[in-house]
Amino acid sequence: MKFCDVMTHVVPGSCTNIQLKLIMKKESQNFSPDRKYINASPQSYTNENYLSLSYGDMLMDNERNQAFQRAIESALEKYCNKDFVHVIDIGSGSGYLAMLAARASANRVTAVEQCSNLVECARKIVERNGFKDVITVIEASSTEINERNIGGRADIVVAEIFDTELIGEGAINIFRSACHDLLKSNAMVIPAVASVYVRAISSLFLRKCFEIEFCASNNMEKCNGLRSIMEIDFDSLPPDSFDFITSPVKMFKFDFADPSTLSVRDTVTRETFFTFNSRPSKSVDAILMWWELDFLGDGSIILSTEPSHSSGLCKKWRYHWKHGVYALPHSVSIEKSEILLIYGCHDEFQFWFNADIKENQQLEYRTMLPICTCDMHRLFSPNMLYKINDMLYFSMIFDSLKTDVNGKHWLCIGEVSVLPLWIAKARAKSVCCWAENERIANIMTRMFLVENRLYPQECLINVISNVDNTPKYLDCVVNYFCSSNFTWADLEFWYVVHDLQENLGSHRQQLKVYPHTAVIWCTAVEFEHFWKVFSVPARVEGLDLLPYKNYITTIRQCMDHSIETYYLYEYSSLCCSSPVMMMELDMLINPSLCTGNISAEQHLTLTGEHAPNALVFWVDWKYGSSDIVVSPLVEAPIIDEPLKWFFWSKAGIYYFGDSSNSITQAAKSIDVHLEYKISEKIFNLSCLIRS
């Protein structure tokens, strides 16, 4: 699904009217769908617009803001006897850190920003706050300029160029280049030092995010996976879903003022011990990583991203800096008497890790760059691999259709799944698996036909990547929606079913369809922190950032993601109304025969104690004659209770926006109107907030 605004907020009296245009487009995290089933192409967006959207959440990180402010003020105090102090702010963004330096009495501040739109925005903000004579904003990459471009070498550099992985935004090269080309020999760097910590984890839950359990594919067993980080709010995981095997271990230390510590590639080995006392042995499945900034290098100002599950301290909300989980190429069994070696490596932008017991030390092998050879890790995100491993999900689907399996011809639509194997083992006459991506079709062929022929020999099973190659005789079709990003996208199944029926000719009426119904739901919610992703403060630490707020608002109005999709497992929200069913779409009715549009209007009564700041949309699917419901929600929503989502599920969010906060505080109800234009595959949504 794609969504775009056709009208911005209008506030007539005590009501807010919101009208949206929702364009349906099949989306997959992993591949482009058959063009036959696409109605609209997504708009293209510049990287600068995309990156700037997450910055608002960062501006509301008070701990971060105050740490930078204290460090800048402390650094400038050390130069109080100097006639002239020049500060450079690298990756300035809105100019916030540059203004902190100017306010703390820097004589000259050079703000370097390579995004042209942000440069213009920062200049307006600087002038608005009265620092035009002190701060100069230049449009450039800091690695492509020298001291002549900034009017001489700087005494202090301040930069906030860190991501979840610390070095993913190029911090190593940026600080190294600044030391060589932009700073005086005795310049202060803020932050001064960064340290990277890890803990070894045992977790069946996380293991499901990195491998396929049900199918012992030789290709996947030998694969070392990818080095890419799994970014997650680790504190959102249930405490019983993992065990820490070791205490925190410092793997890397970067002194940003010393280029000799800023190697573009490094390898370290650390010894640690098994600290889990209740069992004699345990498997090490993954590595948890976080980092710590020492702003002045003396330990006086520290900021850490360590999850509360590890530190034991209060949980901190940070969408911009999550926690890193790295899969090990292979799980390692360790006993209490053994020493665990953790191998850490990095290049200019990424880390990767490995582990083994000391007796098996093989440094060269253990520090090799992981390269995926099975293709699974390239094609599927950790969330999707977890879904592929979710036997409860597939059991619910199988229970709905198992009475129709014996002796029947089946078409399974989706990617790698245990379901086709179960159907084949239940004595289906034939099973045809359709995966649009040819690489995924090849994986399924290897897994089902070469390496794991665990079904009866008399059952024919084959894999296709084009719907035109489906058998001419089918009894049943099932879609198990494994890789799509969002359940609305799965409504394409409706159109696929009836294309299949056309191909079946006179046999079309006998085709059984699983699922047979899609139910679209909506409810109002209050996000505890997640609203910060959609909001930008007008003032931060006494500085006026209204131009930046307006800039982000303008971008959002131009984007076609007014309803955005997220994995909500990580983000706490409270249900503020009883869910309402917006639409029920029958997959057995040919959409091409429907005249006009499908329209529905529902009334959300806000009876809870909390004020909503968003609407959430999702789709339930009904399977079989007993109407087994497969939902992205673990359980039905309860007013004033948290919504509980499956780890693999996405939902759509419409955030009311800052202008609606005062309205929703007094809101009594919300009228939601949804219209679906079948032939165009377009949803129109309008909302009326009543106070």
Residue pairs with C-beta under 8 A, 6 or more apart in sequence:
1 22
1 23
1 24
1 25
1 27
1 486
1 488
1 489
1 563
1 565
1 652
1 683
2 22
2 23
2 24
2 25
2 27
2 40
2 42
2 560
2 561
3 20
3 21
3 22
3 23
3 560
3 561
3 562
3 563
3 564
3 652
4 20
4 21
4 22
4 23
4 43
4 559
4 560
4 561
4 562
5 20
5 21
5 557
5 560
5 562
6 19
6 20
6 21
7 17
7 18
7 19
7 20
8 557
9 16
9 17
9 18
9 657
9 659
9 660
10 16
10 17
11 17
11 659
11 663
14 663
14 666
14 690
14 691
15 688
15 689
15 690
15 691
16 656
16 659
16 660
16 663
16 687
16 688
16 689
17 686
17 687
17 688
18 654
18 656
18 685
18 686
18 687
18 688
18 689
19 684
19 685
19 686
19 687
20 562
20 563
20 654
20 684
20 685
20 686
21 682
21 683
21 684
21 685
22 562
22 563
22 682
22 683
22 684
22 685
23 39
23 40
23 560
23 681
23 682
23 683
24 39
24 40
24 488
24 489
24 491
24 492
24 681
24 682
24 683
25 38
25 39
25 40
25 41
25 42
25 489
25 681
26 33
26 37
26 38
26 484
26 489
26 492
27 33
27 484
27 485
27 486
27 489
28 483
28 484
28 485
28 489
29 380
29 381
29 384
29 483
29 484
29 485
30 379
30 380
30 381
30 384
30 415
30 437
30 440
30 483
31 379
31 436
31 437
31 439
31 440
31 483
33 436
33 492
34 436
34 466
34 467
36 467
37 492
37 495
37 496
39 680
39 681
39 682
40 681
42 560
43 559
43 560
45 559
48 115
48 116
48 117
48 118
49 117
49 555
49 559
51 115
52 93
52 115
52 117
52 118
52 551
52 552
52 555
53 533
53 552
53 555
53 556
54 319
54 320
54 533
55 93
55 94
55 320
55 536
55 552
56 532
56 533
56 534
56 535
56 536
56 537
56 549
56 552
57 318
57 319
57 320
57 532
57 533
57 535
58 64
58 160
58 320
59 65
59 94
59 96
59 536
59 537
59 540
59 545
60 532
60 535
60 537
60 540
61 318
61 320
63 303
63 316
64 160
64 303
65 96
65 540
65 541
66 541
67 293
67 295
67 301
67 302
67 303
68 97
68 100
68 158
68 160
68 190
68 295
69 100
69 104
69 541
70 295
70 301
71 158
71 190
71 191
71 295
71 296
71 301
72 87
72 97
72 100
72 101
72 104
72 156
72 158
72 190
73 100
73 104
74 296
74 300
74 301
75 156
75 188
75 190
75 296
76 85
76 87
76 101
76 104
76 105
76 106
76 156
78 188
79 85
79 155
79 156
82 155
84 107
84 108
85 105
85 106
85 107
85 108
85 155
85 156
86 106
86 107
86 108
86 109
86 110
86 150
86 151
86 152
86 153
86 154
86 155
86 156
87 98
87 101
87 106
87 108
87 109
87 110
87 154
87 155
87 156
87 157
87 158
88 109
88 110
88 111
88 112
88 142
88 150
88 154
88 156
88 157
88 158
88 178
88 182
88 183
89 95
89 97
89 98
89 101
89 109
89 110
89 111
89 112
89 157
89 158
89 159
90 112
90 142
90 157
90 158
90 159
90 161
90 174
90 178
91 112
91 113
91 142
91 159
91 160
91 161
91 169
91 174
92 98
92 111
92 112
92 113
92 118
92 122
92 137
93 113
93 115
93 118
93 122
94 118
94 121
94 122
94 125
94 545
94 548
95 111
95 113
95 122
95 123
95 125
95 126
95 135
95 137
96 540
96 543
96 545
97 158
97 159
97 160
98 109
98 110
98 111
98 122
98 126
98 131
98 135
98 137
98 158
99 109
99 125
99 126
99 129
99 131
99 135
99 543
100 158
100 541
100 543
101 109
101 156
101 158
102 109
102 131
102 134
102 135
103 131
103 543
106 134
106 156
107 134
108 134
108 136
108 151
109 131
109 134
109 135
109 136
110 135
110 136
110 138
110 150
110 151
110 154
111 122
111 126
111 135
111 136
111 137
111 138
112 138
112 140
112 141
112 142
112 145
112 150
113 119
113 122
113 137
113 138
113 139
113 140
114 139
114 140
114 141
116 139
117 551
118 551
119 137
119 138
119 139
121 547
121 548
121 551
122 137
122 548
123 137
124 547
125 543
125 544
125 545
125 546
125 547
125 548
126 132
126 135
126 137
128 544
128 546
128 547
129 543
129 544
136 151
138 145
138 149
138 150
140 149
142 174
142 177
142 178
142 182
143 170
143 173
143 174
143 177
145 181
145 182
146 181
146 182
147 153
147 181
147 182
150 182
153 182
153 183
153 184
153 187
154 182
154 183
154 184
154 187
155 183
155 184
155 187
155 188
156 187
156 188
156 189
156 190
157 175
157 178
157 182
157 183
157 187
157 188
157 189
157 190
158 190
159 171
159 174
159 175
159 178
159 190
161 169
161 170
161 171
161 174
162 169
162 171
162 194
162 291
162 293
162 321
163 169
163 320
163 321
164 229
164 231
164 305
164 321
164 322
164 323
164 324
165 229
165 289
165 324
165 349
165 350
165 351
166 194
166 196
166 254
166 291
167 254
167 346
167 348
167 349
167 350
167 351
168 349
168 350
170 348
170 349
171 194
171 254
171 256
172 254
172 262
172 263
172 264
172 348
172 349
173 262
173 264
173 348
175 189
175 254
175 256
175 257
175 259
175 262
176 259
176 262
178 189
179 187
179 189
179 256
179 257
179 258
179 259
180 259
183 189
187 257
188 257
189 256
189 257
190 295
190 296
191 256
191 293
191 294
191 295
191 303
192 255
192 256
192 257
192 294
192 295
192 296
192 297
193 253
193 254
193 255
193 256
193 293
193 294
193 297
194 253
194 254
194 256
194 291
194 292
194 293
194 294
195 250
195 252
195 253
195 254
195 291
195 292
195 294
196 250
196 251
196 252
196 253
196 254
196 289
196 290
196 291
196 344
196 351
197 248
197 249
197 250
197 251
197 289
197 290
197 291
197 292
197 306
198 248
198 249
198 251
198 287
198 288
198 289
198 342
198 344
198 353
199 244
199 245
199 246
199 247
199 248
199 249
199 287
199 288
199 310
200 244
200 245
200 246
200 272
200 284
200 286
200 287
200 288
200 340
200 342
200 355
201 242
201 243
201 244
201 245
201 284
201 285
201 286
201 287
201 288
201 325
202 242
202 243
202 245
202 276
202 282
202 283
202 284
202 285
203 241
203 242
203 243
203 285
203 286
204 241
204 285
205 237
205 241
205 242
206 241
206 242
206 285
206 286
206 325
206 327
207 213
207 285
207 286
207 327
207 331
208 385
208 386
208 389
208 390
209 230
209 325
209 327
209 382
209 383
209 385
209 386
210 225
210 230
210 286
210 327
210 377
210 382
210 385
211 220
211 327
211 385
211 389
212 220
212 376
212 385
212 388
212 389
212 416
213 389
214 389
214 391
214 418
214 421
215 416
215 418
215 421
215 447
215 451
215 452
216 451
216 452
217 374
217 446
217 447
217 451
217 452
218 451
219 373
219 374
219 443
219 446
219 451
220 374
220 376
222 373
222 374
223 329
223 372
223 373
223 374
223 376
223 377
224 329
224 330
224 368
224 370
224 371
224 372
224 373
225 327
225 329
225 370
225 372
225 377
226 370
226 371
226 372
226 377
226 378
227 326
227 350
227 351
227 352
227 369
227 370
228 350
229 289
229 324
229 325
229 326
229 350
229 351
230 324
230 325
230 326
230 327
230 382
231 322
231 323
231 324
232 322
232 323
232 325
232 570
233 307
233 322
233 323
233 570
233 571
234 288
234 307
234 309
234 310
234 322
234 323
234 325
235 307
235 308
235 309
235 315
235 323
236 569
236 570
236 571
237 309
239 309
242 309
243 276
243 282
244 275
244 276
244 288
244 310
245 274
245 275
245 276
245 282
245 284
245 334
245 340
246 272
246 273
246 274
246 275
246 340
246 342
247 272
247 273
247 275
248 306
248 310
249 270
249 272
249 342
250 270
251 268
251 270
251 289
251 342
251 344
251 353
252 266
252 268
252 344
252 346
252 351
253 261
254 261
254 262
255 261
255 262
255 297
256 262
257 297
264 347
264 348
265 345
265 346
265 347
265 348
266 345
266 346
267 343
267 344
267 345
267 363
267 367
268 343
268 344
268 345
269 341
269 342
269 343
269 344
269 363
270 341
270 342
270 344
271 339
271 340
271 341
271 358
272 339
272 340
272 341
272 342
273 339
273 340
274 282
274 334
274 335
274 336
274 338
274 340
276 282
280 335
280 336
281 333
281 334
281 335
281 336
282 333
282 334
283 331
283 332
283 333
283 334
284 328
284 331
284 332
284 333
284 334
284 340
284 355
285 327
285 328
285 331
286 325
286 326
286 327
286 328
287 325
287 326
287 328
287 342
287 353
287 355
288 307
288 310
288 323
288 324
288 325
289 323
289 324
289 325
289 326
289 351
289 353
290 304
290 305
290 306
290 307
290 310
290 323
290 324
291 304
291 305
292 302
292 303
292 304
292 305
292 306
293 302
293 303
293 304
294 301
294 302
295 301
295 302
295 303
304 311
305 318
305 321
305 323
306 313
307 315
307 323
308 314
308 315
308 316
317 528
317 529
317 532
319 529
319 530
319 532
319 533
324 351
326 351
326 352
326 353
328 353
328 354
328 355
329 354
329 370
332 340
332 355
332 356
332 357
334 340
334 357
338 357
338 358
338 359
339 357
339 358
340 355
340 356
340 357
340 358
341 355
341 356
341 357
341 358
341 361
341 366
342 353
342 354
342 355
343 353
343 354
343 355
343 356
343 363
343 366
343 367
344 351
344 352
344 353
345 351
345 352
345 353
345 367
345 369
346 352
352 369
352 370
354 366
354 367
355 366
356 362
356 366
372 378
374 443
375 439
375 440
375 442
375 443
376 385
376 416
376 443
377 385
379 415
379 437
379 439
379 440
379 443
380 388
380 415
380 416
380 483
383 567
383 647
383 648
384 482
384 483
384 648
386 647
386 648
387 393
387 482
387 646
387 647
387 648
388 415
388 416
388 417
388 482
390 646
390 648
391 418
393 630
393 646
393 648
394 417
394 418
394 419
394 422
394 480
396 623
396 628
396 630
397 419
397 478
397 480
397 514
397 623
397 628
397 630
398 419
398 422
398 423
399 624
399 628
400 514
400 623
400 624
400 626
400 628
401 423
401 476
401 478
401 512
401 514
401 623
401 624
402 426
404 475
404 476
404 512
405 423
405 426
405 427
405 428
405 476
406 426
406 427
406 428
407 427
407 428
407 429
408 428
408 429
408 475
408 476
409 428
409 429
409 430
409 432
409 471
409 473
409 474
409 475
409 476
410 420
410 423
410 428
410 430
410 431
410 432
410 474
410 475
410 476
410 477
410 478
411 432
411 434
411 470
411 471
411 474
411 476
411 477
411 478
411 500
412 419
412 420
412 423
412 431
412 432
412 433
412 434
412 477
412 478
412 480
413 434
413 477
413 478
413 479
413 480
413 493
413 496
414 433
414 434
414 435
414 479
414 480
414 481
414 482
414 483
415 435
415 437
415 440
415 444
415 482
415 483
416 435
416 440
416 443
416 444
416 447
416 482
417 480
417 482
419 478
419 480
420 431
420 433
420 444
420 448
420 461
421 448
421 452
421 454
421 455
423 431
423 478
424 431
424 455
424 456
424 459
424 461
425 454
425 455
425 456
427 456
427 459
428 459
429 459
429 460
430 459
430 460
430 461
430 462
430 471
431 459
431 460
431 461
431 462
432 461
432 462
432 463
432 464
432 470
432 471
432 474
433 441
433 444
433 448
433 461
433 462
433 463
433 464
434 463
434 464
434 465
434 467
434 470
435 441
435 444
435 463
435 464
435 465
436 465
436 466
437 465
438 465
440 465
441 463
441 464
441 465
444 463
445 463
448 461
448 463
449 461
449 462
449 463
455 461
464 470
467 496
467 499
467 500
470 500
470 503
472 503
472 504
473 504
473 507
474 500
474 504
474 507
474 511
475 510
475 511
475 512
476 511
476 512
476 513
476 514
477 497
477 500
477 511
477 512
477 513
477 514
478 514
479 490
479 493
479 496
479 514
479 515
481 487
481 490
481 493
481 621
484 490
485 565
485 650
486 565
486 650
486 651
486 652
487 618
487 619
487 621
487 632
487 649
487 650
487 651
488 520
488 617
488 619
488 652
490 518
490 619
490 621
491 518
491 585
491 619
491 681
493 515
493 587
494 518
494 585
494 587
494 591
495 591
497 511
497 513
497 587
497 588
498 590
498 591
498 592
500 511
501 508
501 511
501 590
502 508
504 511
513 587
513 588
514 623
514 624
515 587
515 621
515 622
515 623
515 630
516 586
516 587
516 588
516 622
516 623
516 624
517 584
517 585
517 586
517 587
517 621
517 622
517 627
518 583
518 584
518 585
518 587
518 619
518 620
518 621
518 622
519 581
519 583
519 584
519 585
519 619
519 620
519 621
519 622
519 629
520 581
520 582
520 583
520 584
520 585
520 617
520 618
520 619
520 674
521 579
521 580
521 581
521 582
521 617
521 618
521 619
521 620
522 579
522 580
522 582
522 602
522 604
522 615
522 616
522 617
522 672
522 674
523 575
523 576
523 577
523 578
523 579
523 580
523 604
523 615
523 616
523 637
523 643
524 575
524 576
524 577
524 604
524 606
524 612
524 614
524 615
524 616
524 670
525 573
525 574
525 575
525 576
525 612
525 613
525 614
525 615
525 616
525 643
526 573
526 574
526 576
526 610
526 611
526 612
526 613
526 614
527 571
527 572
527 573
527 613
527 614
528 571
528 572
528 573
528 574
529 571
529 572
530 566
530 571
530 572
530 573
530 653
531 613
531 614
531 655
534 556
534 614
534 655
534 657
535 655
535 657
535 658
536 545
536 548
536 549
536 552
536 553
537 545
537 549
538 544
538 545
538 546
538 549
539 545
539 546
556 562
562 654
563 617
563 652
563 653
563 654
563 685
564 652
564 653
565 650
565 651
565 652
565 653
566 650
566 651
566 653
567 645
567 647
567 648
567 649
567 650
568 616
568 643
568 645
568 649
568 650
568 651
568 653
569 645
569 646
569 647
569 649
572 642
573 614
573 616
573 642
573 643
574 608
574 610
574 640
574 641
574 642
574 643
575 608
575 637
575 638
575 639
575 640
575 641
575 642
575 643
576 606
576 608
576 610
576 611
576 612
576 639
576 640
577 604
577 605
577 606
577 607
577 608
577 612
577 639
577 670
578 604
578 605
578 607
578 637
578 639
579 636
579 637
580 602
580 603
580 604
580 672
581 602
582 600
582 602
582 617
582 672
582 674
583 598
583 600
583 674
583 676
585 598
585 676
591 678
591 679
592 679
594 678
597 675
597 676
597 677
597 678
598 675
598 676
598 678
599 673
599 674
599 675
599 676
600 673
600 674
600 675
601 671
601 672
601 673
601 674
602 671
602 672
602 674
603 669
603 670
603 671
603 672
604 669
604 670
604 671
604 672
605 668
605 669
606 612
606 667
606 668
606 669
606 670
607 639
608 639
608 640
609 640
610 640
611 664
611 665
611 667
612 656
612 664
612 667
612 670
613 655
613 656
613 660
613 661
613 664
614 653
614 654
614 655
614 656
615 653
615 654
615 656
615 670
615 672
615 687
616 643
616 651
616 652
616 653
617 651
617 652
617 653
617 654
618 631
618 632
618 633
618 649
618 651
618 652
619 632
620 629
620 630
620 631
620 632
621 629
621 630
621 631
622 628
622 629
622 630
623 629
623 630
632 645
632 646
632 649
632 650
632 651
633 643
633 644
633 645
633 646
633 649
634 644
634 645
634 646
635 644
637 643
645 651
654 685
654 687
656 663
656 664
656 689
660 689
663 689
663 691
664 689
666 691
667 689
667 690
667 691
668 690
668 691
669 689
669 690
670 687
670 688
670 689
670 690
671 687
671 688
671 690
672 685
672 686
672 687
673 684
673 685
673 686
673 687
673 688
674 683
674 684
674 685
675 683
675 684
675 685
676 682
676 683
676 684
677 683
677 684
